[in-house]
Amino acid sequence: MTTVGRHPVMEGRFCHRRAELVYDDAGEGPLAVYAHGGLVSQAVEDRMGLFDWVPVLDGGRRLVRYDARAHGPFHRGARGHRLHLCLAGG
């Protein structure tokens, strides 16, 4: 299991309309949701060290981060998707 600071991170998958989204869920409290930029994934942002999520979690928030459709470790639903179609909801 991975952690952010002292907070364990649960990794999960959400399936909707034959597309599978990968997400991380950490902390407890009011929900904060983060969606990464359009050209990267959660893993890329983590490797680059762009954000420090510890203050968010230490501040009593539950943080859910997800990889947008056609980003990150996809298992179903990625074949045939193009960025312009994903952005248009197709």
N, CA, C and O atoms as a GROMACS GRO file, in nm:
protein
  360
    1MET      N    1   0.085  -0.118   0.000
    1MET     CA    2   0.000   0.000   0.000
    1MET      C    3   0.090   0.125   0.000
    1MET      O    4   0.190   0.130   0.071
    2THR      N    5   0.052   0.221  -0.078
    2THR     CA    6   0.127   0.346  -0.081
    2THR      C    7   0.070   0.441   0.025
    2THR      O    8  -0.041   0.422   0.076
    3THR      N    9   0.147   0.543   0.055
    3THR     CA   10   0.102   0.644   0.151
    3THR      C   11   0.137   0.783   0.099
    3THR      O   12   0.226   0.800   0.016
    4VAL      N   13   0.065   0.882   0.149
    4VAL     CA   14   0.097   1.024   0.130
    4VAL      C   15   0.117   1.077   0.270
    4VAL      O   16   0.021   1.093   0.345
    5GLY      N   17   0.243   1.105   0.305
    5GLY     CA   18   0.272   1.139   0.443
    5GLY      C   19   0.239   1.019   0.529
    5GLY      O   20   0.289   0.910   0.505
    6ARG      N   21   0.156   1.038   0.629
    6ARG     CA   22   0.114   0.928   0.716
    6ARG      C   23  -0.019   0.867   0.673
    6ARG      O   24  -0.073   0.780   0.742
    7HIS      N   25  -0.073   0.911   0.560
    7HIS     CA   26  -0.206   0.870   0.516
    7HIS      C   27  -0.198   0.757   0.413
    7HIS      O   28  -0.136   0.773   0.308
    8PRO      N   29  -0.261   0.641   0.443
    8PRO     CA   30  -0.263   0.532   0.345
    8PRO      C   31  -0.349   0.571   0.224
    8PRO      O   32  -0.448   0.644   0.238
    9VAL      N   33  -0.310   0.522   0.108
    9VAL     CA   34  -0.381   0.551  -0.017
    9VAL      C   35  -0.442   0.422  -0.069
    9VAL      O   36  -0.372   0.323  -0.091
   10MET      N   37  -0.573   0.424  -0.090
   10MET     CA   38  -0.642   0.311  -0.151
   10MET      C   39  -0.650   0.336  -0.301
   10MET      O   40  -0.694   0.443  -0.344
   11GLU      N   41  -0.609   0.240  -0.379
   11GLU     CA   42  -0.619   0.252  -0.524
   11GLU      C   43  -0.741   0.173  -0.570
   11GLU      O   44  -0.767   0.063  -0.521
   12GLY      N   45  -0.815   0.229  -0.664
   12GLY     CA   46  -0.935   0.162  -0.712
   12GLY      C   47  -0.960   0.188  -0.859
   12GLY      O   48  -0.888   0.262  -0.925
   13ARG      N   49  -1.064   0.123  -0.906
   13ARG     CA   50  -1.106   0.135  -1.046
   13ARG      C   51  -1.257   0.157  -1.050
   13ARG      O   52  -1.331   0.100  -0.970
   14PHE      N   53  -1.300   0.241  -1.143
   14PHE     CA   54  -1.441   0.270  -1.162
   14PHE      C   55  -1.474   0.245  -1.307
   14PHE      O   56  -1.408   0.299  -1.396
   15CYS      N   57  -1.574   0.163  -1.333
   15CYS     CA   58  -1.613   0.132  -1.470
   15CYS      C   59  -1.746   0.199  -1.503
   15CYS      O   60  -1.842   0.192  -1.426
   16HIS      N   61  -1.749   0.265  -1.617
   16HIS     CA   62  -1.870   0.332  -1.663
   16HIS      C   63  -1.870   0.332  -1.815
   16HIS      O   64  -1.774   0.377  -1.877
   17ARG      N   65  -1.977   0.283  -1.874
   17ARG     CA   66  -1.991   0.280  -2.020
   17ARG      C   67  -1.868   0.219  -2.088
   17ARG      O   68  -1.816   0.275  -2.184
   18ARG      N   69  -1.825   0.105  -2.039
   18ARG     CA   70  -1.714   0.027  -2.094
   18ARG      C   71  -1.578   0.097  -2.081
   18ARG      O   72  -1.479   0.050  -2.137
   19ALA      N   73  -1.571   0.206  -2.009
   19ALA     CA   74  -1.444   0.273  -1.984
   19ALA      C   75  -1.407   0.251  -1.838
   19ALA      O   76  -1.494   0.252  -1.750
   20GLU      N   77  -1.280   0.231  -1.812
   20GLU     CA   78  -1.233   0.208  -1.677
   20GLU      C   79  -1.143   0.323  -1.634
   20GLU      O   80  -1.044   0.352  -1.701
   21LEU      N   81  -1.178   0.389  -1.524
   21LEU     CA   82  -1.099   0.498  -1.470
   21LEU      C   83  -1.028   0.449  -1.345
   21LEU      O   84  -1.086   0.376  -1.264
   22VAL      N   85  -0.904   0.488  -1.328
   22VAL     CA   86  -0.824   0.450  -1.212
   22VAL      C   87  -0.818   0.570  -1.118
   22VAL      O   88  -0.800   0.684  -1.162
   23TYR      N   89  -0.835   0.544  -0.987
   23TYR     CA   90  -0.834   0.654  -0.891
   23TYR      C   91  -0.758   0.616  -0.764
   23TYR      O   92  -0.739   0.498  -0.734
   24ASP      N   93  -0.714   0.718  -0.691
   24ASP     CA   94  -0.654   0.705  -0.558
   24ASP      C   95  -0.746   0.774  -0.460
   24ASP      O   96  -0.805   0.878  -0.491
   25ASP      N   97  -0.759   0.717  -0.340
   25ASP     CA   98  -0.847   0.770  -0.237
   25ASP      C   99  -0.770   0.769  -0.104
   25ASP      O  100  -0.725   0.664  -0.060
   26ALA      N  101  -0.756   0.886  -0.041
   26ALA     CA  102  -0.680   0.895   0.084
   26ALA      C  103  -0.746   0.995   0.177
   26ALA      O  104  -0.814   1.087   0.133
   27GLY      N  105  -0.724   0.976   0.306
   27GLY     CA  106  -0.771   1.070   0.406
   27GLY      C  107  -0.917   1.051   0.443
   27GLY      O  108  -0.986   0.964   0.390
   28GLU      N  109  -0.962   1.135   0.537
   28GLU     CA  110  -1.099   1.133   0.586
   28GLU      C  111  -1.147   1.276   0.601
   28GLU      O  112  -1.068   1.367   0.627
   29GLY      N  113  -1.276   1.296   0.584
   29GLY     CA  114  -1.334   1.428   0.600
   29GLY      C  115  -1.404   1.472   0.473
   29GLY      O  116  -1.434   1.390   0.387
   30PRO      N  117  -1.430   1.603   0.461
   30PRO     CA  118  -1.495   1.655   0.341
   30PRO      C  119  -1.412   1.621   0.216
   30PRO      O  120  -1.289   1.623   0.219
   31LEU      N  121  -1.481   1.589   0.110
   31LEU     CA  122  -1.418   1.541  -0.013
   31LEU      C  123  -1.355   1.654  -0.095
   31LEU      O  124  -1.416   1.759  -0.116
   32ALA      N  125  -1.233   1.630  -0.140
   32ALA     CA  126  -1.166   1.714  -0.238
   32ALA      C  127  -1.130   1.623  -0.355
   32ALA      O  128  -1.068   1.519  -0.335
   33VAL      N  129  -1.168   1.662  -0.477
   33VAL     CA  130  -1.140   1.581  -0.596
   33VAL      C  131  -1.042   1.656  -0.684
   33VAL      O  132  -1.057   1.776  -0.706
   34TYR      N  133  -0.941   1.584  -0.734
   34TYR     CA  134  -0.841   1.645  -0.820
   34TYR      C  135  -0.835   1.568  -0.952
   34TYR      O  136  -0.824   1.445  -0.954
   35ALA      N  137  -0.842   1.641  -1.061
   35ALA     CA  138  -0.825   1.585  -1.195
   35ALA      C  139  -0.698   1.644  -1.255
   35ALA      O  140  -0.684   1.766  -1.262
   36HIS      N  141  -0.608   1.560  -1.298
   36HIS     CA  142  -0.479   1.606  -1.351
   36HIS      C  143  -0.495   1.681  -1.482
   36HIS      O  144  -0.601   1.680  -1.544
   37GLY      N  145  -0.388   1.747  -1.523
   37GLY     CA  146  -0.384   1.818  -1.650
   37GLY      C  147  -0.402   1.723  -1.769
   37GLY      O  148  -0.383   1.602  -1.756
   38GLY      N  149  -0.439   1.777  -1.882
   38GLY     CA  150  -0.475   1.697  -1.998
   38GLY      C  151  -0.363   1.620  -2.066
   38GLY      O  152  -0.392   1.529  -2.143
   39LEU      N  153  -0.239   1.653  -2.042
   39LEU     CA  154  -0.129   1.587  -2.114
   39LEU      C  155  -0.050   1.490  -2.028
   39LEU      O  156   0.049   1.433  -2.075
   40VAL      N  157  -0.090   1.470  -1.902
   40VAL     CA  158  -0.015   1.384  -1.813
   40VAL      C  159  -0.111   1.289  -1.740
   40VAL      O  160  -0.231   1.290  -1.765
   41SER      N  161  -0.056   1.210  -1.650
   41SER     CA  162  -0.135   1.121  -1.565
   41SER      C  163  -0.096   1.147  -1.420
   41SER      O  164  -0.005   1.224  -1.392
   42GLN      N  165  -0.167   1.083  -1.327
   42GLN     CA  166  -0.130   1.094  -1.186
   42GLN      C  167   0.014   1.053  -1.164
   42GLN      O  168   0.089   1.119  -1.092
   43ALA      N  169   0.054   0.942  -1.227
   43ALA     CA  170   0.189   0.889  -1.207
   43ALA      C  171   0.294   0.989  -1.254
   43ALA      O  172   0.397   1.005  -1.188
   44VAL      N  173   0.270   1.055  -1.366
   44VAL     CA  174   0.366   1.153  -1.417
   44VAL      C  175   0.375   1.271  -1.321
   44VAL      O  176   0.485   1.317  -1.289
   45GLU      N  177   0.261   1.321  -1.275
   45GLU     CA  178   0.264   1.432  -1.179
   45GLU      C  179   0.337   1.392  -1.051
   45GLU      O  180   0.412   1.472  -0.995
   46ASP      N  181   0.315   1.269  -1.004
   46ASP     CA  182   0.384   1.223  -0.883
   46ASP      C  183   0.534   1.217  -0.905
   46ASP      O  184   0.611   1.262  -0.820
   47ARG      N  185   0.577   1.163  -1.019
   47ARG     CA  186   0.722   1.155  -1.048
   47ARG      C  187   0.785   1.293  -1.059
   47ARG      O  188   0.901   1.312  -1.021
   48MET      N  189   0.710   1.390  -1.112
   48MET     CA  190   0.762   1.526  -1.127
   48MET      C  191   0.762   1.602  -0.995
   48MET      O  192   0.827   1.706  -0.983
   49GLY      N  193   0.689   1.552  -0.895
   49GLY     CA  194   0.682   1.620  -0.766
   49GLY      C  195   0.612   1.755  -0.771
   49GLY      O  196   0.650   1.847  -0.699
   50LEU      N  197   0.510   1.765  -0.856
   50LEU     CA  198   0.443   1.894  -0.876
   50LEU      C  199   0.360   1.939  -0.755
   50LEU      O  200   0.349   2.059  -0.728
   51PHE      N  201   0.301   1.843  -0.683
   51PHE     CA  202   0.210   1.879  -0.576
   51PHE      C  203   0.246   1.806  -0.448
   51PHE      O  204   0.290   1.691  -0.450
   52ASP      N  205   0.226   1.874  -0.336
   52ASP     CA  206   0.242   1.814  -0.204
   52ASP      C  207   0.101   1.803  -0.145
   52ASP      O  208   0.042   1.903  -0.104
   53TRP      N  209   0.048   1.682  -0.141
   53TRP     CA  210  -0.088   1.660  -0.096
   53TRP      C  211  -0.098   1.646   0.056
   53TRP      O  212  -0.209   1.642   0.109
   54VAL      N  213   0.014   1.638   0.126
   54VAL     CA  214   0.012   1.618   0.271
   54VAL      C  215  -0.067   1.729   0.342
   54VAL      O  216  -0.148   1.696   0.429
   55PRO      N  217  -0.049   1.857   0.311
   55PRO     CA  218  -0.128   1.960   0.380
   55PRO      C  219  -0.279   1.945   0.361
   55PRO      O  220  -0.356   1.976   0.452
   56VAL      N  221  -0.320   1.897   0.245
   56VAL     CA  222  -0.463   1.876   0.220
   56VAL      C  223  -0.516   1.767   0.313
   56VAL      O  224  -0.620   1.782   0.376
   57LEU      N  225  -0.442   1.656   0.319
   57LEU     CA  226  -0.484   1.544   0.403
   57LEU      C  227  -0.471   1.575   0.551
   57LEU      O  228  -0.558   1.540   0.630
   58ASP      N  229  -0.362   1.641   0.590
   58ASP     CA  230  -0.344   1.680   0.730
   58ASP      C  231  -0.449   1.782   0.774
   58ASP      O  232  -0.479   1.795   0.892
   59GLY      N  233  -0.504   1.855   0.677
   59GLY     CA  234  -0.608   1.954   0.705
   59GLY      C  235  -0.747   1.893   0.722
   59GLY      O  236  -0.845   1.966   0.736
   60GLY      N  237  -0.755   1.760   0.722
   60GLY     CA  238  -0.883   1.694   0.748
   60GLY      C  239  -0.969   1.673   0.626
   60GLY      O  240  -1.092   1.668   0.637
   61ARG      N  241  -0.908   1.660   0.510
   61ARG     CA  242  -0.982   1.635   0.387
   61ARG      C  243  -0.961   1.493   0.338
   61ARG      O  244  -0.857   1.431   0.364
   62ARG      N  245  -1.060   1.442   0.268
   62ARG     CA  246  -1.047   1.318   0.192
   62ARG      C  247  -1.013   1.359   0.050
   62ARG      O  248  -1.085   1.440  -0.009
   63LEU      N  249  -0.906   1.305  -0.007
   63LEU     CA  250  -0.861   1.342  -0.141
   63LEU      C  251  -0.879   1.224  -0.236
   63LEU      O  252  -0.827   1.115  -0.213
   64VAL      N  253  -0.953   1.249  -0.343
   64VAL     CA  254  -0.967   1.150  -0.450
   64VAL      C  255  -0.906   1.211  -0.575
   64VAL      O  256  -0.947   1.318  -0.620
   65ARG      N  257  -0.808   1.140  -0.631
   65ARG     CA  258  -0.745   1.181  -0.758
   65ARG      C  259  -0.772   1.072  -0.859
   65ARG      O  260  -0.767   0.954  -0.826
   66TYR      N  261  -0.802   1.110  -0.984
   66TYR     CA  262  -0.828   1.008  -1.084
   66TYR      C  263  -0.755   1.039  -1.214
   66TYR      O  264  -0.724   1.154  -1.244
   67ASP      N  265  -0.730   0.932  -1.288
   67ASP     CA  266  -0.673   0.947  -1.422
   67ASP      C  267  -0.787   0.961  -1.520
   67ASP      O  268  -0.876   0.875  -1.527
   68ALA      N  269  -0.785   1.069  -1.597
   68ALA     CA  270  -0.890   1.094  -1.695
   68ALA      C  271  -0.893   0.983  -1.800
   68ALA      O  272  -0.795   0.911  -1.819
   69ARG      N  273  -1.004   0.973  -1.866
   69ARG     CA  274  -1.021   0.873  -1.971
   69ARG      C  275  -0.908   0.887  -2.073
   69ARG      O  276  -0.873   0.997  -2.116
   70ALA      N  277  -0.851   0.773  -2.111
   70ALA     CA  278  -0.739   0.764  -2.206
   70ALA      C  279  -0.606   0.810  -2.145
   70ALA      O  280  -0.512   0.838  -2.219
   71HIS      N  281  -0.599   0.816  -2.012
   71HIS     CA  282  -0.475   0.847  -1.940
   71HIS      C  283  -0.453   0.739  -1.836
   71HIS      O  284  -0.548   0.674  -1.791
   72GLY      N  285  -0.329   0.719  -1.796
   72GLY     CA  286  -0.300   0.625  -1.689
   72GLY      C  287  -0.315   0.480  -1.730
   72GLY      O  288  -0.324   0.448  -1.849
   73PRO      N  289  -0.317   0.391  -1.631
   73PRO     CA  290  -0.318   0.246  -1.658
   73PRO      C  291  -0.457   0.194  -1.692
   73PRO      O  292  -0.529   0.146  -1.604
   74PHE      N  293  -0.495   0.201  -1.818
   74PHE     CA  294  -0.625   0.154  -1.862
   74PHE      C  295  -0.623   0.006  -1.893
   74PHE      O  296  -0.523  -0.047  -1.941
   75HIS      N  297  -0.736  -0.060  -1.864
   75HIS     CA  298  -0.751  -0.201  -1.896
   75HIS      C  299  -0.863  -0.226  -1.995
   75HIS      O  300  -0.857  -0.320  -2.074
   76ARG      N  301  -0.965  -0.142  -1.991
   76ARG     CA  302  -1.076  -0.157  -2.084
   76ARG      C  303  -1.120  -0.019  -2.128
   76ARG      O  304  -1.110   0.077  -2.052
   77GLY      N  305  -1.167  -0.009  -2.251
   77GLY     CA  306  -1.228   0.114  -2.297
   77GLY      C  307  -1.133   0.214  -2.360
   77GLY      O  308  -1.178   0.316  -2.411
   78ALA      N  309  -1.003   0.189  -2.358
   78ALA     CA  310  -0.909   0.286  -2.413
   78ALA      C  311  -0.891   0.271  -2.563
   78ALA      O  312  -0.862   0.369  -2.631
   79ARG      N  313  -0.906   0.152  -2.615
   79ARG     CA  314  -0.885   0.128  -2.757
   79ARG      C  315  -0.982   0.211  -2.840
   79ARG      O  316  -1.103   0.212  -2.814
   80GLY      N  317  -0.929   0.279  -2.938
   80GLY     CA  318  -1.012   0.355  -3.029
   80GLY      C  319  -1.047   0.495  -2.980
   80GLY      O  320  -1.108   0.571  -3.054
   81HIS      N  321  -1.010   0.530  -2.859
   81HIS     CA  322  -1.040   0.664  -2.810
   81HIS      C  323  -0.932   0.761  -2.856
   81HIS      O  324  -0.813   0.731  -2.853
   82ARG      N  325  -0.976   0.876  -2.896
   82ARG     CA  326  -0.886   0.984  -2.936
   82ARG      C  327  -0.912   1.101  -2.843
   82ARG      O  328  -1.024   1.120  -2.796
   83LEU      N  329  -0.808   1.179  -2.815
   83LEU     CA  330  -0.820   1.286  -2.718
   83LEU      C  331  -0.936   1.380  -2.752
   83LEU      O  332  -1.013   1.417  -2.662
   84HIS      N  333  -0.951   1.420  -2.880
   84HIS     CA  334  -1.058   1.514  -2.913
   84HIS      C  335  -1.196   1.453  -2.890
   84HIS      O  336  -1.290   1.525  -2.856
   85LEU      N  337  -1.210   1.321  -2.906
   85LEU     CA  338  -1.338   1.257  -2.878
   85LEU      C  339  -1.363   1.246  -2.729
   85LEU      O  340  -1.476   1.263  -2.683
   86CYS      N  341  -1.256   1.218  -2.652
   86CYS     CA  342  -1.271   1.211  -2.507
   86CYS      C  343  -1.314   1.346  -2.451
   86CYS      O  344  -1.401   1.352  -2.363
   87LEU      N  345  -1.254   1.452  -2.500
   87LEU     CA  346  -1.288   1.585  -2.452
   87LEU      C  347  -1.431   1.622  -2.489
   87LEU      O  348  -1.496   1.699  -2.418
   88ALA      N  349  -1.480   1.567  -2.602
   88ALA     CA  350  -1.616   1.593  -2.644
   88ALA      C  351  -1.716   1.498  -2.581
   88ALA      O  352  -1.836   1.508  -2.606
   89GLY      N  353  -1.665   1.404  -2.497
   89GLY     CA  354  -1.754   1.310  -2.430
   89GLY      C  355  -1.786   1.188  -2.514
   89GLY      O  356  -1.876   1.112  -2.480
   90GLY      N  357  -1.712   1.167  -2.625
   90GLY     CA  358  -1.741   1.052  -2.712
   90GLY      C  359  -1.656   0.933  -2.689
   90GLY      O  360  -1.672   0.831  -2.756
   0.00000   0.00000   0.00000
